[in-house]
Amino acid sequence: MATATATGRKYIDCSEFPSDSNCTLKISGKEDEVLPVAAQHAAAVHGHEDTPELRDQLRQMLKDE
Ligand SMILES: [Zn+2]
């Protein structure tokens, strides 16, 4: 399993997240930058609760840029 490096940027593509809004948002940056933004976005736009479980789910969706 790849690990994040100091310069390694990750991205999360909202279009791959199960939702009914056909959202195409893509967030990229370091893991600890992407996760809070993605969690806020999921809560604000997709009605998810910002929980540790949600963040775990989001973390699994991170990909190397
Ligand atoms: Zn979205």
N, CA, C, O and the ligand as a Tripos MOL2 file, in Angstrom:
@<TRIPOS>MOLECULE
protein
  261   259    66     0     0
PROTEIN
NO_CHARGES

@<TRIPOS>ATOM
      1 N           0.8490   -1.1920    0.0000 N.3       1 MET1
      2 CA          0.0000    0.0000    0.0000 C.3       1 MET1
      3 C           0.8790    1.2350    0.0000 C.2       1 MET1
      4 O           1.8170    1.3570    0.7870 O.2       1 MET1
      5 N           0.5580    2.1290   -0.8870 N.am      2 ALA2
      6 CA          1.3430    3.3650   -1.0060 C.3       2 ALA2
      7 C           1.1010    4.2640    0.1950 C.2       2 ALA2
      8 O          -0.0100    4.3450    0.7180 O.2       2 ALA2
      9 N           2.1210    4.9090    0.6050 N.am      3 THR3
     10 CA          1.9850    5.8520    1.7080 C.3       3 THR3
     11 C           2.1740    7.2640    1.2050 C.2       3 THR3
     12 O           2.8630    7.4980    0.2110 O.2       3 THR3
     13 N           1.5720    8.1820    1.8820 N.am      4 ALA4
     14 CA          1.7010    9.5850    1.4940 C.3       4 ALA4
     15 C           3.0870   10.0920    1.8420 C.2       4 ALA4
     16 O           3.6060    9.8240    2.9260 O.2       4 ALA4
     17 N           3.6630   10.8050    0.9390 N.am      5 THR5
     18 CA          4.9490   11.4290    1.2200 C.3       5 THR5
     19 C           4.7170   12.9100    1.4790 C.2       5 THR5
     20 O           3.5970   13.4080    1.3720 O.2       5 THR5
     21 N           5.7850   13.5950    1.8160 N.am      6 ALA6
     22 CA          5.6540   15.0140    2.1330 C.3       6 ALA6
     23 C           5.1370   15.8020    0.9400 C.2       6 ALA6
     24 O           4.4390   16.8040    1.0970 O.2       6 ALA6
     25 N           5.4880   15.3390   -0.2550 N.am      7 THR7
     26 CA          5.0770   16.0840   -1.4390 C.3       7 THR7
     27 C           3.9390   15.3980   -2.1750 C.2       7 THR7
     28 O           3.4110   15.9340   -3.1490 O.2       7 THR7
     29 N           3.5650   14.2270   -1.7170 N.am      8 GLY8
     30 CA          2.5590   13.4710   -2.4380 C.3       8 GLY8
     31 C           1.1810   14.0990   -2.3240 C.2       8 GLY8
     32 O           0.6470   14.2760   -1.2280 O.2       8 GLY8
     33 N           0.6240   14.4270   -3.4590 N.am      9 ARG9
     34 CA         -0.7310   14.9730   -3.4220 C.3       9 ARG9
     35 C          -1.7170   13.8670   -3.7500 C.2       9 ARG9
     36 O          -1.4530   12.9720   -4.5530 O.2       9 ARG9
     37 N          -2.8480   13.9660   -3.1020 N.am     10 LYS10
     38 CA         -3.9200   13.0040   -3.3110 C.3      10 LYS10
     39 C          -5.1130   13.7510   -3.8760 C.2      10 LYS10
     40 O          -5.2290   14.9700   -3.7470 O.2      10 LYS10
     41 N          -5.9810   13.0050   -4.4940 N.am     11 TYR11
     42 CA         -7.2250   13.6410   -4.9050 C.3      11 TYR11
     43 C          -8.3940   12.7280   -4.5970 C.2      11 TYR11
     44 O          -8.2590   11.5120   -4.4620 O.2      11 TYR11
     45 N          -9.5190   13.3520   -4.4930 N.am     12 ILE12
     46 CA        -10.7480   12.5920   -4.3230 C.3      12 ILE12
     47 C         -11.7300   13.1240   -5.3610 C.2      12 ILE12
     48 O         -11.9050   14.3340   -5.5110 O.2      12 ILE12
     49 N         -12.3490   12.2230   -6.0520 N.am     13 ASP13
     50 CA        -13.2430   12.5980   -7.1410 C.3      13 ASP13
     51 C         -14.6680   12.2950   -6.7080 C.2      13 ASP13
     52 O         -15.0570   11.1390   -6.5430 O.2      13 ASP13
     53 N         -15.4260   13.3520   -6.5300 N.am     14 CYS14
     54 CA        -16.7690   13.1790   -5.9860 C.3      14 CYS14
     55 C         -17.6770   12.4050   -6.9340 C.2      14 CYS14
     56 O         -18.6650   11.8110   -6.5050 O.2      14 CYS14
     57 N         -17.3450   12.4110   -8.2110 N.am     15 SER15
     58 CA        -18.2050   11.6930   -9.1560 C.3      15 SER15
     59 C         -18.1230   10.1840   -8.9230 C.2      15 SER15
     60 O         -18.9680    9.4350   -9.4120 O.2      15 SER15
     61 N         -17.1010    9.7320   -8.1710 N.am     16 GLU16
     62 CA        -16.9980    8.3070   -7.8520 C.3      16 GLU16
     63 C         -17.6760    7.9680   -6.5380 C.2      16 GLU16
     64 O         -17.7730    6.8020   -6.1560 O.2      16 GLU16
     65 N         -18.1410    8.9980   -5.8540 N.am     17 PHE17
     66 CA        -18.8050    8.7760   -4.5800 C.3      17 PHE17
     67 C         -20.2830    8.5420   -4.8380 C.2      17 PHE17
     68 O         -20.9040    9.3010   -5.5820 O.2      17 PHE17
     69 N         -20.8570    7.5110   -4.2400 N.am     18 PRO18
     70 CA        -22.2680    7.2370   -4.5110 C.3      18 PRO18
     71 C         -23.1430    8.4020   -4.0800 C.2      18 PRO18
     72 O         -23.2290    8.7290   -2.8960 O.2      18 PRO18
     73 N         -23.7800    9.0130   -5.0400 N.am     19 SER19
     74 CA        -24.7040   10.0990   -4.7260 C.3      19 SER19
     75 C         -25.6670   10.2390   -5.8890 C.2      19 SER19
     76 O         -25.4360    9.7020   -6.9720 O.2      19 SER19
     77 N         -26.7340   10.9550   -5.6570 N.am     20 ASP20
     78 CA        -27.7200   11.0980   -6.7230 C.3      20 ASP20
     79 C         -27.6560   12.4720   -7.3650 C.2      20 ASP20
     80 O         -28.5480   12.8400   -8.1300 O.2      20 ASP20
     81 N         -26.6180   13.2320   -7.0650 N.am     21 SER21
     82 CA        -26.5750   14.5940   -7.5810 C.3      21 SER21
     83 C         -25.6040   14.7600   -8.7520 C.2      21 SER21
     84 O         -25.4190   15.8700   -9.2500 O.2      21 SER21
     85 N         -24.9800   13.6560   -9.1960 N.am     22 ASN22
     86 CA        -24.0480   13.7290  -10.3160 C.3      22 ASN22
     87 C         -22.9990   14.8150  -10.1210 C.2      22 ASN22
     88 O         -22.6460   15.5390  -11.0520 O.2      22 ASN22
     89 N         -22.5160   14.9090   -8.9030 N.am     23 CYS23
     90 CA        -21.5210   15.9030   -8.5690 C.3      23 CYS23
     91 C         -20.1930   15.5320   -9.2210 C.2      23 CYS23
     92 O         -19.8150   14.3610   -9.2450 O.2      23 CYS23
     93 N         -19.4980   16.5160   -9.7410 N.am     24 THR24
     94 CA        -18.2220   16.2500  -10.4160 C.3      24 THR24
     95 C         -17.0560   16.9310   -9.7270 C.2      24 THR24
     96 O         -15.9780   17.0780  -10.3030 O.2      24 THR24
     97 N         -17.2810   17.3440   -8.4940 N.am     25 LEU25
     98 CA        -16.2210   18.0370   -7.7690 C.3      25 LEU25
     99 C         -15.0040   17.1370   -7.5700 C.2      25 LEU25
    100 O         -15.1300   15.9520   -7.2620 O.2      25 LEU25
    101 N         -13.8370   17.7200   -7.7510 N.am     26 LYS26
    102 CA        -12.5900   17.0040   -7.4860 C.3      26 LYS26
    103 C         -11.7610   17.8690   -6.5540 C.2      26 LYS26
    104 O         -11.5420   19.0530   -6.8130 O.2      26 LYS26
    105 N         -11.3070   17.2670   -5.4730 N.am     27 ILE27
    106 CA        -10.5270   17.9930   -4.4850 C.3      27 ILE27
    107 C          -9.1460   17.3670   -4.4520 C.2      27 ILE27
    108 O          -9.0190   16.1450   -4.3780 O.2      27 ILE27
    109 N          -8.1130   18.1910   -4.5050 N.am     28 SER28
    110 CA         -6.7770   17.6160   -4.4450 C.3      28 SER28
    111 C          -5.8940   18.3970   -3.4970 C.2      28 SER28
    112 O          -6.0970   19.5880   -3.2610 O.2      28 SER28
    113 N          -4.9130   17.7020   -2.9630 N.am     29 GLY29
    114 CA         -3.9820   18.2910   -2.0140 C.3      29 GLY29
    115 C          -3.4200   17.1820   -1.1590 C.2      29 GLY29
    116 O          -3.5200   16.0010   -1.4940 O.2      29 GLY29
    117 N          -2.8330   17.5760   -0.0570 N.am     30 LYS30
    118 CA         -2.3470   16.5540    0.8590 C.3      30 LYS30
    119 C          -3.5340   15.9120    1.5700 C.2      30 LYS30
    120 O          -4.6020   16.5100    1.7040 O.2      30 LYS30
    121 N          -3.3190   14.6790    2.0210 N.am     31 GLU31
    122 CA         -4.4300   13.9240    2.6120 C.3      31 GLU31
    123 C          -5.1200   14.7070    3.7230 C.2      31 GLU31
    124 O          -6.3480   14.7460    3.7920 O.2      31 GLU31
    125 N          -4.3280   15.3280    4.5880 N.am     32 ASP32
    126 CA         -4.9560   16.0220    5.7130 C.3      32 ASP32
    127 C          -5.5720   17.3460    5.3010 C.2      32 ASP32
    128 O          -6.2490   17.9880    6.1040 O.2      32 ASP32
    129 N          -5.3490   17.7680    4.0550 N.am     33 GLU33
    130 CA         -6.0480   18.9400    3.5290 C.3      33 GLU33
    131 C          -7.3370   18.5300    2.8290 C.2      33 GLU33
    132 O          -8.3680   19.1950    2.9280 O.2      33 GLU33
    133 N          -7.2410   17.4130    2.1200 N.am     34 VAL34
    134 CA         -8.3880   16.9750    1.3240 C.3      34 VAL34
    135 C          -9.5140   16.4630    2.2200 C.2      34 VAL34
    136 O         -10.6850   16.7700    1.9950 O.2      34 VAL34
    137 N          -9.1520   15.6840    3.2350 N.am     35 LEU35
    138 CA        -10.1830   15.0140    4.0270 C.3      35 LEU35
    139 C         -11.1860   15.9690    4.6840 C.2      35 LEU35
    140 O         -12.3920   15.7570    4.5570 O.2      35 LEU35
    141 N         -10.7220   17.0120    5.3820 N.am     36 PRO36
    142 CA        -11.7170   17.8950    6.0160 C.3      36 PRO36
    143 C         -12.6130   18.5970    4.9990 C.2      36 PRO36
    144 O         -13.8080   18.7750    5.2310 O.2      36 PRO36
    145 N         -12.0210   18.9950    3.8670 N.am     37 VAL37
    146 CA        -12.8100   19.6820    2.8420 C.3      37 VAL37
    147 C         -13.8300   18.7190    2.2380 C.2      37 VAL37
    148 O         -14.9900   19.0690    2.0210 O.2      37 VAL37
    149 N         -13.3690   17.5070    1.9750 N.am     38 ALA38
    150 CA        -14.2660   16.5110    1.4000 C.3      38 ALA38
    151 C         -15.3890   16.1740    2.3700 C.2      38 ALA38
    152 O         -16.5370   16.0020    1.9590 O.2      38 ALA38
    153 N         -15.0650   16.0790    3.6570 N.am     39 ALA39
    154 CA        -16.0870   15.7640    4.6530 C.3      39 ALA39
    155 C         -17.1020   16.8990    4.7520 C.2      39 ALA39
    156 O         -18.3050   16.6570    4.8570 O.2      39 ALA39
    157 N         -16.6150   18.1320    4.7180 N.am     40 GLN40
    158 CA        -17.5310   19.2770    4.7560 C.3      40 GLN40
    159 C         -18.4150   19.2980    3.5190 C.2      40 GLN40
    160 O         -19.6140   19.5670    3.5920 O.2      40 GLN40
    161 N         -17.7960   19.0090    2.3860 N.am     41 HIS41
    162 CA        -18.5550   19.0020    1.1410 C.3      41 HIS41
    163 C         -19.6220   17.9130    1.1670 C.2      41 HIS41
    164 O         -20.7650   18.1420    0.7740 O.2      41 HIS41
    165 N         -19.2410   16.7370    1.6290 N.am     42 ALA42
    166 CA        -20.1920   15.6280    1.6910 C.3      42 ALA42
    167 C         -21.3630   15.9810    2.6070 C.2      42 ALA42
    168 O         -22.5110   15.6260    2.3380 O.2      42 ALA42
    169 N         -21.0500   16.6850    3.6900 N.am     43 ALA43
    170 CA        -22.1030   17.0680    4.6250 C.3      43 ALA43
    171 C         -22.9760   18.1720    4.0460 C.2      43 ALA43
    172 O         -24.2040   18.1090    4.1190 O.2      43 ALA43
    173 N         -22.3290   19.1920    3.4670 N.am     44 ALA44
    174 CA        -23.0770   20.3630    3.0100 C.3      44 ALA44
    175 C         -23.8850   20.0730    1.7550 C.2      44 ALA44
    176 O         -25.0260   20.5150    1.6240 O.2      44 ALA44
    177 N         -23.2890   19.3310    0.8380 N.am     45 VAL45
    178 CA        -23.9260   19.1490   -0.4690 C.3      45 VAL45
    179 C         -24.6930   17.8390   -0.5540 C.2      45 VAL45
    180 O         -25.7400   17.7660   -1.1970 O.2      45 VAL45
    181 N         -24.1680   16.8010    0.0990 N.am     46 HIS46
    182 CA        -24.7610   15.4780   -0.0930 C.3      46 HIS46
    183 C         -25.5250   14.9680    1.1200 C.2      46 HIS46
    184 O         -26.0550   13.8570    1.1110 O.2      46 HIS46
    185 N         -25.5770   15.7850    2.1550 N.am     47 GLY47
    186 CA        -26.4010   15.4180    3.2920 C.3      47 GLY47
    187 C         -25.8410   14.3120    4.1570 C.2      47 GLY47
    188 O         -26.5650   13.7210    4.9580 O.2      47 GLY47
    189 N         -24.5290   14.0160    4.0000 N.am     48 HIS48
    190 CA        -23.9140   13.0290    4.8860 C.3      48 HIS48
    191 C         -23.6260   13.6780    6.2320 C.2      48 HIS48
    192 O         -23.5470   14.9010    6.3530 O.2      48 HIS48
    193 N         -23.4740   12.8310    7.2310 N.am     49 GLU49
    194 CA        -23.0120   13.3440    8.5090 C.3      49 GLU49
    195 C         -21.5010   13.2640    8.5520 C.2      49 GLU49
    196 O         -20.9020   12.2650    8.1540 O.2      49 GLU49
    197 N         -20.8960   14.3310    9.0420 N.am     50 ASP50
    198 CA        -19.4450   14.3710    9.1260 C.3      50 ASP50
    199 C         -18.9940   13.5690   10.3350 C.2      50 ASP50
    200 O         -18.8100   14.1140   11.4240 O.2      50 ASP50
    201 N         -18.8200   12.2860   10.1350 N.am     51 THR51
    202 CA        -18.4630   11.3630   11.2080 C.3      51 THR51
    203 C         -17.1030   10.7430   10.9160 C.2      51 THR51
    204 O         -16.6190   10.8300    9.7880 O.2      51 THR51
    205 N         -16.4830   10.1250   11.9040 N.am     52 PRO52
    206 CA        -15.2260    9.4070   11.6560 C.3      52 PRO52
    207 C         -15.4020    8.3230   10.5980 C.2      52 PRO52
    208 O         -14.4830    8.0510    9.8250 O.2      52 PRO52
    209 N         -16.5820    7.7040   10.5620 N.am     53 GLU53
    210 CA        -16.8370    6.6650    9.5630 C.3      53 GLU53
    211 C         -16.8170    7.2600    8.1590 C.2      53 GLU53
    212 O         -16.2590    6.6770    7.2290 O.2      53 GLU53
    213 N         -17.4400    8.4370    8.0250 N.am     54 LEU54
    214 CA        -17.4420    9.0900    6.7230 C.3      54 LEU54
    215 C         -16.0100    9.4020    6.3020 C.2      54 LEU54
    216 O         -15.6350    9.1930    5.1490 O.2      54 LEU54
    217 N         -15.2210    9.8990    7.2370 N.am     55 ARG55
    218 CA        -13.8330   10.2440    6.8880 C.3      55 ARG55
    219 C         -13.0290    9.0070    6.5230 C.2      55 ARG55
    220 O         -12.1580    9.0670    5.6550 O.2      55 ARG55
    221 N         -13.3120    7.8840    7.1770 N.am     56 ASP56
    222 CA        -12.6620    6.6280    6.7980 C.3      56 ASP56
    223 C         -13.0090    6.2620    5.3650 C.2      56 ASP56
    224 O         -12.1510    5.8600    4.5800 O.2      56 ASP56
    225 N         -14.2780    6.4110    5.0460 N.am     57 GLN57
    226 CA        -14.7500    6.1030    3.7030 C.3      57 GLN57
    227 C         -14.0580    7.0100    2.6840 C.2      57 GLN57
    228 O         -13.6060    6.5620    1.6310 O.2      57 GLN57
    229 N         -13.9890    8.2760    3.0230 N.am     58 LEU58
    230 CA        -13.3610    9.2350    2.1200 C.3      58 LEU58
    231 C         -11.8760    8.9260    1.9530 C.2      58 LEU58
    232 O         -11.3260    9.0260    0.8560 O.2      58 LEU58
    233 N         -11.2390    8.5490    3.0590 N.am     59 ARG59
    234 CA         -9.8030    8.2550    3.0010 C.3      59 ARG59
    235 C          -9.5320    7.1110    2.0380 C.2      59 ARG59
    236 O          -8.5310    7.1100    1.3210 O.2      59 ARG59
    237 N         -10.4360    6.1370    2.0290 N.am     60 GLN60
    238 CA        -10.2570    4.9940    1.1410 C.3      60 GLN60
    239 C         -10.4250    5.3750   -0.3230 C.2      60 GLN60
    240 O          -9.9790    4.6570   -1.2170 O.2      60 GLN60
    241 N         -11.0620    6.4920   -0.5530 N.am     61 MET61
    242 CA        -11.2790    6.9230   -1.9390 C.3      61 MET61
    243 C         -10.1730    7.8250   -2.4520 C.2      61 MET61
    244 O         -10.1560    8.1670   -3.6340 O.2      61 MET61
    245 N          -9.2580    8.2120   -1.5940 N.am     62 LEU62
    246 CA         -8.1480    9.0590   -2.0170 C.3      62 LEU62
    247 C          -7.2800    8.3100   -3.0220 C.2      62 LEU62
    248 O          -7.0070    7.1200   -2.8640 O.2      62 LEU62
    249 N          -6.8550    9.0220   -4.0460 N.am     63 LYS63
    250 CA         -5.9640    8.4280   -5.0290 C.3      63 LYS63
    251 C          -4.7550    9.3220   -5.2100 C.2      63 LYS63
    252 O          -4.8130   10.5320   -4.9950 O.2      63 LYS63
    253 N          -3.6600    8.6990   -5.6110 N.am     64 ASP64
    254 CA         -2.4690    9.4920   -5.8850 C.3      64 ASP64
    255 C          -2.6910   10.3270   -7.1350 C.2      64 ASP64
    256 O          -3.2030    9.8450   -8.1450 O.2      64 ASP64
    257 N          -2.2970   11.5800   -7.0440 N.am     65 GLU65
    258 CA         -2.4560   12.4380   -8.2060 C.3      65 GLU65
    259 C          -1.2910   12.2360   -9.1740 C.2      65 GLU65
    260 O          -1.2440   12.8760  -10.2240 O.2      65 GLU65
    261 ZN        -19.9820   16.2350   -4.3430 Zn       66 ZN66
@<TRIPOS>BOND
     1     1     2 1
     2     2     3 1
     3     3     4 2
     4     3     5 am
     5     5     6 1
     6     6     7 1
     7     7     8 2
     8     7     9 am
     9     9    10 1
    10    10    11 1
    11    11    12 2
    12    11    13 am
    13    13    14 1
    14    14    15 1
    15    15    16 2
    16    15    17 am
    17    17    18 1
    18    18    19 1
    19    19    20 2
    20    19    21 am
    21    21    22 1
    22    22    23 1
    23    23    24 2
    24    23    25 am
    25    25    26 1
    26    26    27 1
    27    27    28 2
    28    27    29 am
    29    29    30 1
    30    30    31 1
    31    31    32 2
    32    31    33 am
    33    33    34 1
    34    34    35 1
    35    35    36 2
    36    35    37 am
    37    37    38 1
    38    38    39 1
    39    39    40 2
    40    39    41 am
    41    41    42 1
    42    42    43 1
    43    43    44 2
    44    43    45 am
    45    45    46 1
    46    46    47 1
    47    47    48 2
    48    47    49 am
    49    49    50 1
    50    50    51 1
    51    51    52 2
    52    51    53 am
    53    53    54 1
    54    54    55 1
    55    55    56 2
    56    55    57 am
    57    57    58 1
    58    58    59 1
    59    59    60 2
    60    59    61 am
    61    61    62 1
    62    62    63 1
    63    63    64 2
    64    63    65 am
    65    65    66 1
    66    66    67 1
    67    67    68 2
    68    67    69 am
    69    69    70 1
    70    70    71 1
    71    71    72 2
    72    71    73 am
    73    73    74 1
    74    74    75 1
    75    75    76 2
    76    75    77 am
    77    77    78 1
    78    78    79 1
    79    79    80 2
    80    79    81 am
    81    81    82 1
    82    82    83 1
    83    83    84 2
    84    83    85 am
    85    85    86 1
    86    86    87 1
    87    87    88 2
    88    87    89 am
    89    89    90 1
    90    90    91 1
    91    91    92 2
    92    91    93 am
    93    93    94 1
    94    94    95 1
    95    95    96 2
    96    95    97 am
    97    97    98 1
    98    98    99 1
    99    99   100 2
   100    99   101 am
   101   101   102 1
   102   102   103 1
   103   103   104 2
   104   103   105 am
   105   105   106 1
   106   106   107 1
   107   107   108 2
   108   107   109 am
   109   109   110 1
   110   110   111 1
   111   111   112 2
   112   111   113 am
   113   113   114 1
   114   114   115 1
   115   115   116 2
   116   115   117 am
   117   117   118 1
   118   118   119 1
   119   119   120 2
   120   119   121 am
   121   121   122 1
   122   122   123 1
   123   123   124 2
   124   123   125 am
   125   125   126 1
   126   126   127 1
   127   127   128 2
   128   127   129 am
   129   129   130 1
   130   130   131 1
   131   131   132 2
   132   131   133 am
   133   133   134 1
   134   134   135 1
   135   135   136 2
   136   135   137 am
   137   137   138 1
   138   138   139 1
   139   139   140 2
   140   139   141 am
   141   141   142 1
   142   142   143 1
   143   143   144 2
   144   143   145 am
   145   145   146 1
   146   146   147 1
   147   147   148 2
   148   147   149 am
   149   149   150 1
   150   150   151 1
   151   151   152 2
   152   151   153 am
   153   153   154 1
   154   154   155 1
   155   155   156 2
   156   155   157 am
   157   157   158 1
   158   158   159 1
   159   159   160 2
   160   159   161 am
   161   161   162 1
   162   162   163 1
   163   163   164 2
   164   163   165 am
   165   165   166 1
   166   166   167 1
   167   167   168 2
   168   167   169 am
   169   169   170 1
   170   170   171 1
   171   171   172 2
   172   171   173 am
   173   173   174 1
   174   174   175 1
   175   175   176 2
   176   175   177 am
   177   177   178 1
   178   178   179 1
   179   179   180 2
   180   179   181 am
   181   181   182 1
   182   182   183 1
   183   183   184 2
   184   183   185 am
   185   185   186 1
   186   186   187 1
   187   187   188 2
   188   187   189 am
   189   189   190 1
   190   190   191 1
   191   191   192 2
   192   191   193 am
   193   193   194 1
   194   194   195 1
   195   195   196 2
   196   195   197 am
   197   197   198 1
   198   198   199 1
   199   199   200 2
   200   199   201 am
   201   201   202 1
   202   202   203 1
   203   203   204 2
   204   203   205 am
   205   205   206 1
   206   206   207 1
   207   207   208 2
   208   207   209 am
   209   209   210 1
   210   210   211 1
   211   211   212 2
   212   211   213 am
   213   213   214 1
   214   214   215 1
   215   215   216 2
   216   215   217 am
   217   217   218 1
   218   218   219 1
   219   219   220 2
   220   219   221 am
   221   221   222 1
   222   222   223 1
   223   223   224 2
   224   223   225 am
   225   225   226 1
   226   226   227 1
   227   227   228 2
   228   227   229 am
   229   229   230 1
   230   230   231 1
   231   231   232 2
   232   231   233 am
   233   233   234 1
   234   234   235 1
   235   235   236 2
   236   235   237 am
   237   237   238 1
   238   238   239 1
   239   239   240 2
   240   239   241 am
   241   241   242 1
   242   242   243 1
   243   243   244 2
   244   243   245 am
   245   245   246 1
   246   246   247 1
   247   247   248 2
   248   247   249 am
   249   249   250 1
   250   250   251 1
   251   251   252 2
   252   251   253 am
   253   253   254 1
   254   254   255 1
   255   255   256 2
   256   255   257 am
   257   257   258 1
   258   258   259 1
   259   259   260 2
@<TRIPOS>SUBSTRUCTURE
     1 MET1         2 RESIDUE 1 A MET
     2 ALA2         6 RESIDUE 1 A ALA
     3 THR3        10 RESIDUE 1 A THR
     4 ALA4        14 RESIDUE 1 A ALA
     5 THR5        18 RESIDUE 1 A THR
     6 ALA6        22 RESIDUE 1 A ALA
     7 THR7        26 RESIDUE 1 A THR
     8 GLY8        30 RESIDUE 1 A GLY
     9 ARG9        34 RESIDUE 1 A ARG
    10 LYS10       38 RESIDUE 1 A LYS
    11 TYR11       42 RESIDUE 1 A TYR
    12 ILE12       46 RESIDUE 1 A ILE
    13 ASP13       50 RESIDUE 1 A ASP
    14 CYS14       54 RESIDUE 1 A CYS
    15 SER15       58 RESIDUE 1 A SER
    16 GLU16       62 RESIDUE 1 A GLU
    17 PHE17       66 RESIDUE 1 A PHE
    18 PRO18       70 RESIDUE 1 A PRO
    19 SER19       74 RESIDUE 1 A SER
    20 ASP20       78 RESIDUE 1 A ASP
    21 SER21       82 RESIDUE 1 A SER
    22 ASN22       86 RESIDUE 1 A ASN
    23 CYS23       90 RESIDUE 1 A CYS
    24 THR24       94 RESIDUE 1 A THR
    25 LEU25       98 RESIDUE 1 A LEU
    26 LYS26      102 RESIDUE 1 A LYS
    27 ILE27      106 RESIDUE 1 A ILE
    28 SER28      110 RESIDUE 1 A SER
    29 GLY29      114 RESIDUE 1 A GLY
    30 LYS30      118 RESIDUE 1 A LYS
    31 GLU31      122 RESIDUE 1 A GLU
    32 ASP32      126 RESIDUE 1 A ASP
    33 GLU33      130 RESIDUE 1 A GLU
    34 VAL34      134 RESIDUE 1 A VAL
    35 LEU35      138 RESIDUE 1 A LEU
    36 PRO36      142 RESIDUE 1 A PRO
    37 VAL37      146 RESIDUE 1 A VAL
    38 ALA38      150 RESIDUE 1 A ALA
    39 ALA39      154 RESIDUE 1 A ALA
    40 GLN40      158 RESIDUE 1 A GLN
    41 HIS41      162 RESIDUE 1 A HIS
    42 ALA42      166 RESIDUE 1 A ALA
    43 ALA43      170 RESIDUE 1 A ALA
    44 ALA44      174 RESIDUE 1 A ALA
    45 VAL45      178 RESIDUE 1 A VAL
    46 HIS46      182 RESIDUE 1 A HIS
    47 GLY47      186 RESIDUE 1 A GLY
    48 HIS48      190 RESIDUE 1 A HIS
    49 GLU49      194 RESIDUE 1 A GLU
    50 ASP50      198 RESIDUE 1 A ASP
    51 THR51      202 RESIDUE 1 A THR
    52 PRO52      206 RESIDUE 1 A PRO
    53 GLU53      210 RESIDUE 1 A GLU
    54 LEU54      214 RESIDUE 1 A LEU
    55 ARG55      218 RESIDUE 1 A ARG
    56 ASP56      222 RESIDUE 1 A ASP
    57 GLN57      226 RESIDUE 1 A GLN
    58 LEU58      230 RESIDUE 1 A LEU
    59 ARG59      234 RESIDUE 1 A ARG
    60 GLN60      238 RESIDUE 1 A GLN
    61 MET61      242 RESIDUE 1 A MET
    62 LEU62      246 RESIDUE 1 A LEU
    63 LYS63      250 RESIDUE 1 A LYS
    64 ASP64      254 RESIDUE 1 A ASP
    65 GLU65      258 RESIDUE 1 A GLU
    66 ZN66       261 GROUP 0 **** ****
